[in-house]
Amino acid sequence: MKIEIWSDVMCPFCYIGKRKFESALSQFSHKDEVQLIWKSFQLAPEIETRIDKNIHQFLSEHKGMSIEEAKGMNDHVTQLARQVGLAYNFERSVVANSFNAHRFTHFSKQYNRQNEAEEILFRSYFTDGKNIDDYQTLIEMGKEIGLDTEALQTALENGSYADNVRADIDEARQVGVRGVPFFVFNRKYAISGAQESNAFLRAIQKSFDEWQQQLIR
C-alpha cells in the first residue's frame, strides 16, 4: 500500500505531523507492507536564504505581523511540538530556501533513505539551527544517514533532481494540495494537516483493507 506525504522542510506542522503519523503507523500490524513516499512542496518558494535574519523577523515580514506576534506564534508551535517529543529552537533557525533540501530528499530515495533524509532535515532546521540550503551541510547530513557523499556532492553541484522537485509541486496542484502536510492514502483518501494519530490510523486501516480486497479480486 502506498502513502504519499507532501511536505516542506520549513513547515513546523509537517514535523509534528510526521511524528503523529509515525505513532499511528507503529500501531498498525501490517506496517511492513506500507510504502512511504515523501513529496516536495514549497510554502514560500520566493524566500532568499538569509543567515543574518532570524525566523521571527522572517515571519513578521512574511505574514505582516509584529515581531512580538511572530514570537508568540512560534512559542505556541514550540509547545505543540513538545507534546510529541520535539524540541524546536526557533531562535537558532536559519531562514533558508528549501529547494535544495528537497533535491537532497529525492537523491536519498534511490538509497531507500528518504524517511531518514526528511527526519534529519527537520531536526537540522528546527532543532539544530543548521542552514538546510548549504551544500556542505547537506553533504554532512548525507554522510550521517549513510548516503554516497561524493555522488551527493556531484548531484547538488549539477542541479540534479530539480525537475523531480518541480514535478512534485505541479502534482500537488493536480491532487488539490492547498497546504502541508498533506497525506494521500493509495490515491483515494487524504488527510490535511497534523491530525491526531487515531485519524491517521483509521485512514491507514481503511486504505489497507480496501487494498487487500482489490488484491483478492
SEVEX-408420 format. One record per residue: residue number from 1; residue in one letter; z, y, x of N, C-alpha, C, O in turn; chain. Coordinates in steps of 0.05 Angstrom, whole numbers. Last residue first. Example, Ala and Ser with C-alpha at 12.3 -4.5 7.8 and 13.67 -1.06 7.14 Angstrom:
# SEVEX-408420
[node 2, "S", [142, -45, 257], [143, -21, 273], [157, 1, 258], [161, 23, 268], "A"],
[node 1, "A", [156, -114, 264], [156, -90, 246], [156, -66, 264], [169, -66, 285], "A"],
//
This chain:
# SEVEX-408420
[node 217, "R", [-109, -196, -190], [-134, -197, -206], [-158, -202, -188], [-180, -204, -198], "A"],
[node 216, "I", [-74, -190, -149], [-74, -215, -163], [-100, -218, -179], [-111, -240, -181], "A"],
[node 215, "L", [-82, -137, -135], [-89, -158, -115], [-91, -186, -129], [-108, -202, -122], "A"],
[node 214, "Q", [-63, -111, -179], [-91, -109, -173], [-100, -131, -153], [-122, -141, -156], "A"],
[node 213, "Q", [-8, -122, -174], [-23, -132, -197], [-53, -132, -192], [-67, -150, -200], "A"],
[node 212, "Q", [3, -93, -128], [6, -122, -127], [-10, -135, -150], [-23, -155, -147], "A"],
[node 211, "W", [-3, -42, -148], [-20, -51, -126], [-20, -81, -124], [-41, -94, -120], "A"],
[node 210, "E", [39, -40, -183], [12, -38, -193], [-8, -47, -173], [-28, -60, -179], "A"],
[node 209, "D", [82, -44, -147], [79, -63, -169], [50, -63, -179], [39, -85, -183], "A"],
[node 208, "F", [75, 3, -116], [73, -24, -104], [68, -45, -125], [52, -63, -121], "A"],
[node 207, "S", [83, 43, -153], [57, 41, -140], [53, 14, -128], [32, 2, -130], "A"],
[node 206, "K", [137, 33, -166], [117, 32, -187], [89, 29, -175], [73, 13, -184], "A"],
[node 205, "Q", [162, 40, -116], [164, 14, -130], [142, 12, -151], [129, -9, -153], "A"],
[node 204, "I", [150, 94, -104], [142, 72, -86], [141, 46, -100], [122, 31, -98], "A"],
[node 203, "A", [175, 120, -147], [146, 122, -143], [136, 100, -125], [114, 89, -130], "A"],
[node 202, "R", [229, 106, -138], [215, 98, -163], [185, 99, -160], [171, 81, -169], "A"],
[node 201, "L", [237, 130, -89], [240, 101, -91], [226, 91, -117], [213, 70, -116], "A"],
[node 200, "F", [232, 185, -100], [213, 172, -82], [213, 141, -86], [192, 128, -86], "A"],
[node 199, "A", [276, 190, -133], [250, 196, -144], [228, 183, -126], [209, 173, -137], "A"],
[node 198, "N", [318, 178, -98], [313, 160, -121], [286, 165, -134], [274, 147, -145], "A"],
[node 197, "S", [319, 221, -62], [309, 195, -53], [303, 177, -76], [284, 161, -75], "A"],
[node 196, "E", [293, 283, -90], [315, 265, -83], [304, 237, -78], [282, 230, -87], "A"],
[node 195, "Q", [239, 320, -59], [254, 309, -82], [276, 291, -72], [277, 284, -48], "A"],
[node 194, "A", [211, 366, -32], [231, 349, -21], [249, 338, -43], [272, 347, -45], "A"],
[node 193, "G", [143, 367, -61], [169, 378, -53], [188, 357, -42], [183, 333, -42], "A"],
[node 192, "S", [112, 326, -107], [110, 351, -92], [139, 360, -86], [156, 361, -103], "A"],
[node 191, "I", [82, 264, -112], [107, 278, -113], [105, 303, -96], [98, 301, -72], "A"],
[node 190, "A", [35, 225, -148], [41, 245, -128], [69, 257, -133], [77, 259, -156], "A"],
[node 189, "Y", [-8, 167, -156], [15, 183, -164], [22, 203, -141], [15, 198, -118], "A"],
[node 188, "K", [-57, 151, -133], [-53, 150, -162], [-30, 168, -171], [-32, 182, -191], "A"],
[node 187, "R", [-64, 140, -80], [-83, 158, -92], [-81, 158, -123], [-100, 164, -137], "A"],
[node 186, "N", [-18, 113, -63], [-42, 98, -70], [-63, 114, -85], [-78, 103, -101], "A"],
[node 185, "F", [16, 170, -71], [20, 141, -71], [-4, 126, -81], [-11, 127, -105], "A"],
[node 184, "V", [28, 227, -34], [9, 214, -52], [11, 183, -49], [9, 173, -26], "A"],
[node 183, "F", [68, 284, -28], [67, 255, -24], [48, 242, -44], [50, 247, -68], "A"],
[node 182, "F", [76, 341, 6], [62, 330, -17], [57, 301, -11], [42, 294, 7], "A"],
[node 181, "P", [123, 393, 26], [110, 367, 29], [97, 357, 3], [106, 364, -19], "A"],
[node 180, "V", [72, 442, 8], [81, 417, 22], [112, 417, 24], [125, 438, 24], "A"],
[node 179, "G", [26, 462, -44], [47, 467, -24], [56, 441, -12], [48, 419, -22], "A"],
[node 178, "R", [-17, 444, -70], [-11, 473, -71], [10, 481, -50], [11, 504, -41], "A"],
[node 177, "V", [-66, 397, -73], [-42, 404, -59], [-39, 435, -59], [-57, 449, -50], "A"],
[node 176, "G", [-111, 372, -95], [-94, 390, -112], [-68, 398, -99], [-49, 406, -113], "A"],
[node 175, "V", [-150, 345, -70], [-129, 329, -82], [-111, 346, -101], [-99, 336, -120], "A"],
[node 174, "Q", [-178, 388, -48], [-191, 370, -68], [-171, 353, -83], [-174, 348, -107], "A"],
[node 173, "R", [-142, 409, -13], [-152, 426, -35], [-164, 408, -57], [-160, 413, -80], "A"],
[node 172, "A", [-137, 367, 23], [-114, 376, 8], [-122, 392, -17], [-111, 389, -38], "A"],
[node 171, "E", [-186, 366, 47], [-180, 345, 29], [-156, 352, 11], [-155, 345, -12], "A"],
[node 170, "D", [-181, 410, 81], [-201, 410, 59], [-195, 390, 38], [-197, 395, 14], "A"],
[node 169, "I", [-141, 389, 114], [-135, 413, 98], [-155, 416, 75], [-148, 424, 53], "A"],
[node 168, "D", [-167, 346, 137], [-143, 341, 121], [-138, 365, 103], [-130, 362, 79], "A"],
[node 167, "A", [-208, 373, 164], [-215, 355, 143], [-191, 349, 125], [-194, 347, 100], "A"],
[node 166, "R", [-178, 401, 203], [-193, 416, 182], [-200, 398, 158], [-199, 407, 135], "A"],
[node 165, "V", [-161, 357, 233], [-142, 374, 221], [-155, 390, 197], [-144, 391, 175], "A"],
[node 164, "N", [-210, 337, 251], [-193, 320, 234], [-172, 337, 219], [-166, 332, 196], "A"],
[node 163, "D", [-229, 378, 283], [-243, 372, 258], [-227, 354, 239], [-229, 357, 215], "A"],
[node 162, "A", [-193, 374, 325], [-193, 398, 308], [-207, 393, 282], [-198, 402, 261], "A"],
[node 161, "Y", [-197, 331, 358], [-183, 327, 333], [-180, 352, 316], [-167, 352, 296], "A"],
[node 160, "S", [-204, 367, 421], [-207, 343, 404], [-189, 344, 380], [-167, 355, 380], "A"],
[node 159, "G", [-204, 407, 458], [-205, 415, 430], [-209, 391, 411], [-217, 395, 388], "A"],
[node 158, "N", [-196, 394, 510], [-224, 392, 500], [-227, 401, 470], [-249, 402, 460], "A"],
[node 157, "E", [-142, 397, 517], [-159, 417, 531], [-187, 417, 520], [-201, 437, 522], "A"],
[node 156, "L", [-125, 353, 485], [-117, 381, 479], [-135, 401, 491], [-143, 421, 478], "A"],
[node 155, "A", [-150, 311, 512], [-156, 316, 484], [-149, 344, 476], [-164, 357, 462], "A"],
[node 154, "T", [-125, 314, 563], [-154, 317, 560], [-162, 324, 532], [-178, 342, 527], "A"],
[node 153, "Q", [-72, 303, 548], [-79, 329, 560], [-109, 334, 558], [-117, 357, 551], "A"],
[node 152, "L", [-79, 251, 528], [-69, 272, 511], [-77, 299, 522], [-86, 317, 507], "A"],
[node 151, "A", [-92, 223, 574], [-112, 224, 552], [-104, 246, 533], [-122, 260, 522], "A"],
[node 150, "E", [-44, 230, 601], [-69, 240, 613], [-91, 243, 591], [-105, 263, 591], "A"],
[node 149, "T", [-7, 205, 567], [-5, 234, 571], [-31, 246, 584], [-38, 269, 579], "A"],
[node 148, "D", [-6, 162, 519], [-21, 165, 544], [-23, 195, 549], [-40, 209, 537], "A"],
[node 147, "L", [60, 160, 489], [31, 164, 488], [20, 166, 516], [34, 169, 536], "A"],
[node 146, "G", [116, 154, 481], [100, 132, 492], [70, 135, 490], [56, 115, 489], "A"],
[node 145, "I", [148, 196, 468], [143, 176, 447], [123, 154, 455], [113, 138, 439], "A"],
[node 144, "E", [150, 226, 515], [175, 216, 503], [170, 194, 482], [187, 176, 479], "A"],
[node 143, "K", [97, 241, 522], [110, 222, 541], [135, 209, 529], [140, 186, 532], "A"],
[node 142, "G", [93, 277, 480], [77, 253, 480], [88, 232, 499], [88, 208, 492], "A"],
[node 141, "M", [126, 318, 498], [133, 303, 473], [118, 276, 473], [130, 256, 466], "A"],
[node 140, "E", [96, 334, 541], [123, 324, 546], [133, 308, 522], [145, 287, 525], "A"],
[node 139, "I", [52, 354, 513], [48, 331, 532], [75, 318, 538], [77, 294, 540], "A"],
[node 138, "L", [74, 397, 486], [64, 374, 471], [60, 350, 489], [65, 327, 480], "A"],
[node 137, "T", [86, 429, 530], [108, 420, 513], [99, 396, 497], [114, 376, 494], "A"],
[node 136, "Q", [35, 439, 549], [53, 425, 566], [77, 414, 550], [86, 392, 555], "A"],
[node 135, "Y", [13, 469, 504], [2, 443, 513], [22, 427, 529], [26, 403, 524], "A"],
[node 134, "D", [48, 499, 451], [43, 498, 480], [35, 470, 489], [48, 451, 483], "A"],
[node 133, "D", [64, 499, 400], [36, 507, 405], [28, 504, 434], [5, 508, 441], "A"],
[node 132, "I", [117, 492, 397], [101, 469, 389], [70, 475, 391], [54, 459, 383], "A"],
[node 131, "N", [166, 509, 437], [141, 521, 428], [121, 498, 422], [110, 487, 441], "A"],
[node 130, "K", [233, 492, 414], [210, 489, 432], [185, 501, 419], [182, 503, 395], "A"],
[node 129, "G", [284, 486, 389], [273, 513, 396], [250, 512, 416], [248, 530, 433], "A"],
[node 128, "D", [309, 441, 371], [309, 446, 400], [298, 473, 408], [301, 481, 431], "A"],
[node 127, "T", [304, 443, 314], [330, 438, 327], [330, 448, 356], [349, 461, 365], "A"],
[node 126, "F", [252, 455, 296], [275, 464, 281], [302, 462, 295], [321, 477, 289], "A"],
[node 125, "Y", [216, 436, 337], [213, 462, 325], [240, 472, 312], [248, 495, 317], "A"],
[node 124, "S", [234, 385, 351], [229, 405, 372], [228, 433, 361], [238, 453, 373], "A"],
[node 123, "R", [236, 359, 302], [260, 363, 318], [257, 385, 338], [275, 402, 342], "A"],
[node 122, "F", [181, 360, 289], [201, 373, 272], [226, 379, 287], [237, 401, 286], "A"],
[node 121, "L", [160, 330, 332], [151, 357, 327], [171, 373, 310], [179, 395, 316], "A"],
[node 120, "I", [185, 281, 326], [191, 297, 350], [182, 326, 347], [194, 344, 358], "A"],
[node 119, "E", [164, 265, 276], [192, 268, 280], [199, 286, 304], [215, 304, 302], "A"],
[node 118, "E", [109, 262, 285], [119, 281, 265], [149, 286, 270], [158, 309, 269], "A"],
[node 117, "A", [109, 220, 323], [99, 247, 330], [109, 268, 311], [118, 290, 319], "A"],
[node 116, "E", [127, 178, 293], [144, 187, 316], [135, 215, 324], [152, 231, 332], "A"],
[node 115, "N", [84, 173, 259], [110, 180, 248], [129, 190, 270], [144, 209, 265], "A"],
[node 114, "Q", [44, 158, 296], [42, 183, 280], [69, 191, 269], [76, 215, 269], "A"],
[node 113, "R", [33, 118, 331], [57, 134, 336], [58, 159, 319], [71, 179, 326], "A"],
[node 112, "N", [-12, 86, 339], [8, 79, 318], [35, 92, 322], [56, 80, 319], "A"],
[node 111, "Y", [-48, 109, 371], [-28, 93, 384], [-7, 83, 365], [14, 72, 373], "A"],
[node 110, "Q", [-78, 140, 337], [-92, 117, 350], [-72, 99, 365], [-79, 76, 372], "A"],
[node 109, "K", [-42, 180, 324], [-48, 160, 304], [-62, 136, 317], [-57, 113, 308], "A"],
[node 108, "S", [-38, 219, 363], [-18, 198, 363], [-25, 175, 344], [-14, 153, 347], "A"],
[node 107, "F", [-79, 254, 347], [-82, 238, 372], [-63, 215, 372], [-71, 192, 379], "A"],
[node 106, "H", [-54, 276, 302], [-78, 260, 299], [-84, 243, 324], [-92, 220, 321], "A"],
[node 105, "T", [-13, 304, 327], [-7, 283, 308], [-31, 264, 304], [-28, 240, 302], "A"],
[node 104, "F", [-42, 341, 357], [-24, 322, 370], [-18, 299, 352], [-18, 276, 361], "A"],
[node 103, "R", [-63, 372, 315], [-81, 356, 333], [-66, 335, 348], [-76, 312, 351], "A"],
[node 102, "H", [-15, 395, 298], [-29, 376, 280], [-50, 359, 296], [-54, 336, 290], "A"],
[node 101, "A", [-6, 428, 341], [14, 406, 335], [1, 386, 317], [6, 362, 319], "A"],
[node 100, "N", [-47, 463, 337], [-47, 444, 359], [-28, 422, 355], [-32, 399, 364], "A"],
[node 99, "F", [-30, 491, 289], [-55, 476, 290], [-56, 456, 313], [-64, 433, 308], "A"],
[node 98, "S", [14, 523, 281], [18, 494, 281], [-7, 478, 285], [-7, 453, 284], "A"],
[node 97, "N", [37, 578, 317], [16, 567, 300], [17, 537, 303], [20, 526, 325], "A"],
[node 96, "A", [106, 597, 319], [82, 585, 331], [62, 576, 311], [70, 566, 289], "A"],
[node 95, "V", [166, 623, 337], [144, 628, 318], [118, 618, 331], [109, 629, 351], "A"],
[node 94, "V", [216, 579, 354], [194, 596, 365], [173, 598, 344], [162, 578, 334], "A"],
[node 93, "S", [286, 578, 340], [259, 570, 333], [238, 590, 343], [242, 614, 341], "A"],
[node 92, "R", [337, 595, 348], [323, 586, 371], [293, 580, 365], [277, 578, 384], "A"],
[node 91, "E", [357, 606, 299], [360, 627, 319], [343, 620, 344], [336, 638, 359], "A"],
[node 90, "F", [353, 559, 270], [332, 580, 266], [334, 602, 287], [313, 614, 293], "A"],
[node 89, "N", [367, 501, 277], [375, 523, 294], [354, 545, 293], [338, 549, 311], "A"],
[node 88, "Y", [389, 448, 237], [369, 469, 240], [381, 492, 257], [403, 501, 251], "A"],
[node 87, "A", [400, 383, 238], [412, 407, 249], [390, 428, 254], [375, 426, 273], "A"],
[node 86, "L", [407, 335, 185], [390, 350, 204], [405, 376, 213], [419, 388, 197], "A"],
[node 85, "G", [431, 305, 145], [436, 298, 173], [420, 313, 193], [418, 304, 216], "A"],
[node 84, "V", [425, 324, 95], [411, 299, 101], [412, 293, 131], [396, 277, 142], "A"],
[node 83, "Q", [455, 369, 96], [462, 349, 76], [448, 322, 81], [457, 301, 73], "A"],
[node 82, "R", [429, 403, 131], [454, 390, 140], [462, 367, 121], [473, 347, 130], "A"],
[node 81, "A", [390, 423, 98], [382, 405, 120], [407, 389, 129], [405, 365, 135], "A"],
[node 80, "L", [420, 458, 67], [406, 436, 54], [398, 414, 75], [401, 390, 69], "A"],
[node 79, "Q", [436, 494, 107], [456, 479, 92], [443, 454, 78], [455, 432, 79], "A"],
[node 78, "T", [386, 516, 120], [402, 502, 141], [423, 484, 128], [428, 462, 137], "A"],
[node 77, "V", [373, 543, 74], [357, 519, 81], [372, 502, 102], [371, 478, 102], "A"],
[node 76, "H", [412, 584, 78], [412, 565, 55], [397, 540, 61], [406, 518, 56], "A"],
[node 75, "D", [395, 610, 124], [422, 598, 123], [424, 577, 100], [436, 556, 103], "A"],
[node 74, "N", [346, 629, 107], [346, 608, 128], [374, 594, 129], [376, 570, 135], "A"],
[node 73, "M", [363, 667, 70], [345, 645, 61], [347, 622, 82], [348, 599, 74], "A"],
[node 72, "G", [391, 701, 103], [405, 688, 81], [389, 664, 71], [400, 643, 65], "A"],
[node 71, "K", [351, 720, 137], [373, 704, 148], [387, 688, 126], [395, 665, 130], "A"],
[node 70, "A", [321, 748, 98], [309, 726, 113], [331, 708, 125], [328, 683, 123], "A"],
[node 69, "E", [358, 788, 84], [349, 768, 64], [336, 744, 77], [341, 721, 68], "A"],
[node 68, "E", [361, 814, 133], [385, 802, 121], [378, 781, 100], [390, 760, 99], "A"],
[node 67, "I", [310, 834, 139], [320, 814, 158], [344, 800, 147], [347, 775, 151], "A"],
[node 66, "S", [277, 838, 74], [293, 849, 96], [301, 826, 115], [300, 803, 108], "A"],
[node 65, "M", [208, 817, 60], [237, 820, 54], [252, 831, 78], [240, 834, 99], "A"],
[node 64, "G", [155, 797, 63], [161, 824, 53], [190, 828, 44], [195, 839, 24], "A"],
[node 63, "K", [141, 749, 85], [149, 749, 57], [155, 776, 45], [160, 779, 21], "A"],
[node 62, "H", [129, 764, 137], [110, 747, 122], [116, 748, 92], [97, 747, 76], "A"],
[node 61, "E", [172, 794, 155], [146, 806, 154], [127, 791, 136], [112, 802, 120], "A"],
[node 60, "S", [214, 756, 150], [216, 783, 138], [189, 796, 134], [183, 807, 113], "A"],
[node 59, "L", [194, 715, 181], [197, 710, 152], [200, 737, 137], [189, 741, 116], "A"],
[node 58, "F", [196, 739, 232], [171, 729, 221], [173, 727, 190], [155, 736, 176], "A"],
[node 57, "Q", [251, 749, 238], [232, 771, 238], [206, 763, 225], [194, 778, 209], "A"],
[node 56, "H", [270, 697, 238], [279, 715, 217], [260, 739, 215], [253, 748, 193], "A"],
[node 55, "I", [247, 674, 282], [238, 665, 256], [247, 683, 234], [233, 685, 213], "A"],
[node 54, "N", [232, 724, 334], [247, 701, 322], [238, 696, 293], [224, 712, 281], "A"],
[node 53, "K", [186, 735, 385], [194, 742, 358], [209, 718, 346], [200, 695, 348], "A"],
[node 52, "D", [164, 720, 432], [182, 744, 433], [193, 751, 405], [207, 771, 402], "A"],
[node 51, "I", [128, 682, 425], [154, 673, 436], [174, 696, 436], [198, 691, 441], "A"],
[node 50, "R", [84, 673, 378], [98, 696, 390], [125, 686, 399], [144, 683, 383], "A"],
[node 49, "T", [21, 654, 355], [45, 645, 369], [58, 669, 383], [45, 682, 399], "A"],
[node 48, "E", [0, 680, 294], [-4, 680, 323], [23, 672, 335], [44, 681, 328], "A"],
[node 47, "I", [-22, 654, 232], [0, 660, 250], [-9, 660, 279], [-23, 642, 288], "A"],
[node 46, "E", [-59, 636, 195], [-65, 661, 210], [-44, 668, 230], [-47, 688, 245], "A"],
[node 45, "P", [-40, 593, 167], [-59, 588, 189], [-65, 613, 206], [-76, 611, 228], "A"],
[node 44, "A", [12, 576, 139], [4, 603, 148], [-15, 600, 172], [-7, 604, 195], "A"],
[node 43, "L", [12, 523, 125], [23, 543, 106], [14, 571, 113], [9, 587, 96], "A"],
[node 42, "Q", [-32, 472, 134], [-21, 497, 147], [-13, 517, 126], [-30, 527, 110], "A"],
[node 41, "F", [-32, 402, 142], [-33, 425, 124], [-21, 449, 139], [-2, 446, 154], "A"],
[node 40, "S", [-51, 334, 154], [-46, 361, 163], [-49, 382, 140], [-65, 379, 122], "A"],
[node 39, "K", [-16, 274, 138], [-39, 291, 135], [-32, 320, 142], [-10, 329, 138], "A"],
[node 38, "W", [4, 209, 156], [11, 237, 155], [-15, 254, 155], [-34, 248, 171], "A"],
[node 37, "I", [12, 149, 124], [-7, 166, 137], [1, 195, 134], [4, 205, 111], "A"],
[node 36, "L", [38, 84, 122], [44, 113, 120], [25, 129, 137], [20, 124, 160], "A"],
[node 35, "Q", [35, 27, 86], [21, 42, 107], [25, 72, 103], [17, 83, 83], "A"],
[node 34, "V", [79, -23, 71], [72, 4, 65], [58, 17, 90], [69, 16, 112], "A"],
[node 33, "E", [101, -71, 82], [74, -72, 70], [64, -44, 63], [43, -41, 50], "A"],
[node 32, "D", [153, -63, 96], [134, -71, 117], [105, -72, 108], [87, -73, 124], "A"],
[node 31, "K", [180, -54, 49], [172, -31, 65], [152, -38, 87], [137, -21, 96], "A"],
[node 30, "H", [199, -84, 6], [172, -90, 17], [162, -68, 35], [138, -63, 37], "A"],
[node 29, "S", [247, -64, -11], [247, -91, 2], [220, -98, 14], [219, -116, 31], "A"],
[node 28, "F", [272, -1, 1], [250, -16, -11], [246, -42, 4], [241, -42, 28], "A"],
[node 27, "Q", [307, 30, 28], [318, 14, 6], [297, -4, -7], [304, -20, -24], "A"],
[node 26, "S", [276, 59, 63], [294, 39, 75], [307, 21, 54], [316, -1, 60], "A"],
[node 25, "L", [251, 94, 28], [235, 72, 39], [253, 50, 51], [247, 27, 50], "A"],
[node 24, "A", [293, 131, 18], [282, 114, -3], [267, 90, 7], [271, 67, -2], "A"],
[node 23, "S", [298, 152, 69], [321, 140, 56], [312, 121, 34], [323, 99, 30], "A"],
[node 22, "E", [248, 175, 76], [256, 152, 93], [280, 137, 81], [282, 113, 84], "A"],
[node 21, "F", [252, 216, 38], [232, 195, 35], [240, 170, 51], [239, 148, 41], "A"],
[node 20, "K", [291, 247, 63], [296, 236, 36], [277, 213, 30], [284, 193, 18], "A"],
[node 19, "R", [265, 261, 111], [290, 246, 111], [296, 233, 84], [304, 210, 83], "A"],
[node 18, "K", [221, 289, 91], [217, 265, 108], [242, 248, 108], [240, 224, 105], "A"],
[node 17, "G", [245, 333, 67], [231, 313, 51], [227, 287, 65], [228, 266, 54], "A"],
[node 16, "I", [262, 359, 113], [282, 350, 94], [270, 328, 76], [282, 307, 71], "A"],
[node 15, "Y", [212, 371, 134], [230, 355, 150], [252, 343, 132], [259, 319, 134], "A"],
[node 14, "C", [193, 404, 92], [178, 379, 100], [196, 360, 116], [194, 336, 112], "A"],
[node 13, "F", [225, 447, 90], [228, 428, 69], [213, 402, 75], [219, 381, 63], "A"],
[node 12, "P", [206, 477, 134], [233, 465, 135], [238, 444, 113], [253, 425, 118], "A"],
[node 11, "C", [146, 476, 165], [157, 476, 138], [184, 462, 138], [186, 438, 142], "A"],
[node 10, "M", [119, 471, 212], [136, 494, 209], [149, 496, 182], [162, 516, 176], "A"],
[node 9, "V", [86, 426, 205], [109, 425, 224], [128, 448, 220], [152, 444, 223], "A"],
[node 8, "D", [69, 407, 140], [65, 426, 161], [90, 426, 179], [112, 426, 168], "A"],
[node 7, "S", [35, 354, 103], [59, 367, 114], [51, 388, 135], [29, 387, 146], "A"],
[node 6, "W", [21, 301, 61], [11, 326, 71], [36, 343, 79], [55, 346, 63], "A"],
[node 5, "I", [22, 234, 66], [40, 257, 64], [27, 281, 77], [22, 282, 101], "A"],
[node 4, "E", [6, 174, 32], [-3, 196, 48], [16, 220, 44], [24, 226, 22], "A"],
[node 3, "I", [12, 106, 31], [26, 131, 23], [17, 152, 43], [21, 150, 67], "A"],
[node 2, "K", [-15, 45, 9], [-18, 69, 25], [-3, 92, 13], [-5, 98, -10], "A"],
[node 1, "M", [0, -24, 17], [0, 0, 0], [0, 25, 17], [14, 26, 38], "A"],
//
